[in-house]
């Protein structure tokens, strides 16, 4: 698979873990990197640095032990505040700053941040120029195809971004109004790729190796940003790499490996967050790992009632031992 450059950094490959609030914490980023991702972008950090003393922000700003390059996503709607956030993150070890213009969440958009910014092209230009000028490390931009289906202005914003010095773009194939509904469209991503010379990463509904190949071919993108497709399936990165390199499907991971990956992930969550947060955050990840396996959700209901980390780990061991009959994990 071809690699991609972001500023001075050559990624091992061009598969990137998309930033997802509440998901792409340090344990998940490290796991995805081990499973083949070429880069993992941090959870969104609010641009208002006066809020960074909170526990949530402190965990989001923790990059200890992460392989280079370390990419941090910032979100906000004020150029000066975003520029300051970029500077502070660079001083704290960020090597790439990613600007969020892709999040459709109302609590972000109502503050004129995330994908809401795409409605105000003048402000977009001011933000891009301010952040690029504030740091001497690469700045990237994640956006949607536009505000709504009548206003798909991603190609225009892409040209503005390249002119402002943005080093790479990621485009989610939905508008702000689409949120996560319906299917992603890739025509706009292909149009963005045609109009700029910087790397473009396609994002949206990439849930299999075949879909990854098809999206790369259709859009001409330089790489892929994978978000929800990696939830509970961090091995999707190596599956895609294998398929793109060989043309054959990599076998699904055996049950033993899935148990090992999930148990290790649990342990890292417990260690990273401490109690009680580690136990709580582990619940959603376990739900994702088992969503196509524990179809009646009986195990998840029991698991979600457990408040002790050792008991969580023991219950996972028991669950997998009850499945151990030579089958592979149905992902």
Secondary structure by P-SEA (a helix, b strand, c coil): cbbbbccccccccccccccccccccaaaaaaaaaacccccccccccccccccccaaaaaaaccccccccbbbbbbbccaaaaaaaaaaaaaacccbbbbccccccaaaaaacccccccccaaaaaaaaaaaaaacccbbbbbbcccccccccaaaaaaaaaaaacccbbbbcccccccccccccccaaaaaaaaccccbbbbbcccccaaaaaaaaaaacccbbbbccccccccaaaaaaaaaaacccccccccaaaaaaaaaaaaaaaaaacccaaaaaaaaaaaaaacccccccaaaaaaaaacccaaaaaaaaaaaaaaacccccccc
